[in-house]
């Protein structure tokens, strides 16, 4: 069985995030994640897609969060090992999932023969540098059984190079709550830095995040550098044909 080494991460201190780190997103959004984002990514379709491609061995979900995608896989009879850099996220993940605290770019366990690895809903982009994303591919390659796939769901970045460099708007509004969202887009660095300002009767909560997007072609290059190659790519979990000008890519990689 996998055992995790608890690592030290930058976290929220006195209500304010001092530095972006591996657990920034999870620490910022754990208490509202399922409420705000519970409908994104079809969990059942994701589980069907992943289960169909899983070889012998457990499922490794990287960025498992609250376990929303892991639970349907457990229900299909898979052992699921869920890794996340945020303890507040992992604390909400069901005990049916083997929960491991760790950084996706520095996996905290020995090599394992996993039957499939899943990194869903742009989670890879929380590694906010090319170097960290490349290290992710190298690390995951050593976690997979021979021929087992790595499945990545991510937006393509289409049109982001034409985005306004900054924006501010209302994300959510209710009688007792206002959430403002501010973003800064750096097209040359392929980064987006954001801040949700959550205002309620309880006070103000800052929810910061930062991502580095990577195009499908760039993902393929990172995978190739780690000894993987693209075997499938779709526009959705129900296997709609991939459109290079579309918004989403489901990419399946395996060793050569």
N, C-alpha and C positions, 0 to 999 in steps of 0.2 A: 504494500500500500504506500501511496505517496505521502511524504511528510514535508511540511513547508517550514522554511526558516523565516521568522518574522524580521523584516528589514526596517530600517529607519527611513521615513519619508518626510518631506516638507508637508506640513498640514496646516489646518486653519488654527491660528492662534488669536485668541481674544476676538474671534469673529472675523478676522481679516486674513486673507491668504498672502503670505509674504513672498513666496517664490513658486513658480509653476514647477510641478514635479509629476512623477508617474501617477500619483493618486489624486491629483488636483481635481479632475473632472468628477470622479466618484465621490470624493469628500464634499464637493460643492453641491451635488445634485442627489445624493443618496436618499434624503428624506422626502423628495418630491418626484423621483425618477419614474416610478410606476404610475403615479397619478398623471404626470405630464406626458410621458412617452410610452405608456403601456400599450398603445395601439400600433406603434411603429414596428415594422418587420413582422410578417405573418409567422407567428411562432410554430403553428402546426405545419405549415408548408416548409418552413426551415427545417423542422425535425424530420419530415419525410425525406427531404433532399439529402440531409446529412446522414440519416440512418441508412439510406439506400447505398451510400458510397463508403460506409464504414467497414473496414476489414476487421479481423479478429483483434481485440484489444479495446481498451476504454476510449471514450471520446474525451478529447482535451479541448475545453472551451477557454479561449484566451480573452479576458475581459468579461468574465461571467456575470458581473454585476449582481443584481438581485435574483438571478437564476431564472428569469422569465423564459429564456430559450432552452435552458438546461432541463427544466422539469418535463417538457414533452418528450425529450430524449430518454430520460429515466423511465417514463411511462411506457416507452417502446422497448424497454428491457436492457438499455445500455448502462454501463457504469460511466458516470460523467465526473471528470476531474475539472473543477472550475477554478481558474486562477484570476485574481484581481489585485490591483495595487491599492485598493481602498478598503480598509477595514469596515467603515460604515456601510459600504455596499455588501461586503461579504456577510456581515451580521444579519442581513435580510435574506440571504440565500438559504434555501431549505437544506436541512441536514441530510437529505437523500443525495445531495451532491457532495463529493469530496472537495472541500474548500481549501484553497491554498492562497496565502498572501504572498504576492511577489510581483516583480516587474517583468513585463513581457520581453524586454530586451536583456534580461538577466535572469533566466528561469531558475528558480530556487530548488531544483531537484535534479537527481541524476538522470542519465538518459533512460528513456522509457519507450516501449514498443506500443505506442498508441495507434488505434485503428483509424483515427481521423483527427485532425485539428481544425477547429472552427474559430474564426475571428470575424464577428458580425458587426453590422451597422456602424461602419466607419471607425471602429475601435482602434484599428491599426494607426489611424491618423492622430491619436492621442500621443503617440511617439512623435514628438514634434521636431525631428531632424532626420535627414536622410541616413545619417550614420546609425541612429537608433533603429530605424526601420530595417536597415540592412542587417543589423545584429539580430533583430527579431527573426528574419528568415533563416539566418545561420543557426540560431538556437532551436527553432521549431524543427528544422530538418533533422536534427539529432534526436528529436522526441518521437519520430514517426517510425512505425514498422515498415519494412521494405514494400514499396508500392503504395503505401497509405497516403491519402490526399490531405492537402492543406486547402481549406475553403475560406475565401475572403469575400466579404460583402463590403462594398465601398462606393461612394459616389465618384463619378469620373472626373470632376473638376471642369467639365465643359462650360465655357462662358465665364468662369471665375476670373480669367485674365482681363475681362472687360468690366468687372464689377467696380462700383464706386469704392474708393479707398476707405471710407468710413460711413457708418450708418447708425441711426438711433431711432428706435420705435417702440411701440407698445407690443409686448409679447402676450400678456394675459391681463384681463381686467374683470373684476367682480365687485360686488358691493363692499366687500371688506378686504380687497387685495388689488394691488397694481404691480405688474411686473414689467419693467423696462428692459430692453435688450440693446446693447451697444456692441458694434463690431468694428474691427480694423482689418482690412484685407491688404496683405503685401503680396502682390502678384509675382514679383521676382523671386521671393523666397517661398512662394506657395504656402503661406501661412495665414490663418485667420485667428485673431485674438478677440475674445468676447467677454462680456460681463453682463450677467442678468442681475438687475437691482430689484429685489423682491421686497415690496413695501406692504406691510399689513399692520393691524393693530398691535401685534407683538413687537414691531420694530422693523428695522431694515436688515436684510440678509444679502450679502454679496455672493454671487455664484459665478466665479471666473472659470474660463476654459481657454484652451489654445490647441489648435490642430495644425498639422502640415499635411495638405492633400498631395496625393501622388496619382498621376494619370495611369490608366491601364498599361500603357507601354512602359512606363517607368516601373510599375509593379512587376511586369514580366522580366525586366532587366535585373531587379533586385532578386527575384526568384532564381533566375539563371545563375547569378553570382553565387547562390547557395546550393547549386546543383539540382534545382527543380525546373520543370518546364510546364507550360500551360497545356492542360488536356481538355478543359471545357470552359466556356464563358457564356453567361446568359444575362438577360436584362432583368430577371426576376427569379424568385425561388420556384415559380411554376414553369420555369425553363422557356420563357419567351425569348425569341431571338435577340441577341445582343446588337445594339445600335451604337456605333462609335460616337454618334452625336447625341446619344441619350444621357440620362442622368445617373444611371446605376449600373454597376457591373458585379456579377457574381462570378468569381474566378476560382477555378479548381486547378491546383498544382500538384504534381507528383514527381518523385525522383526519376531520373533518366534510366 
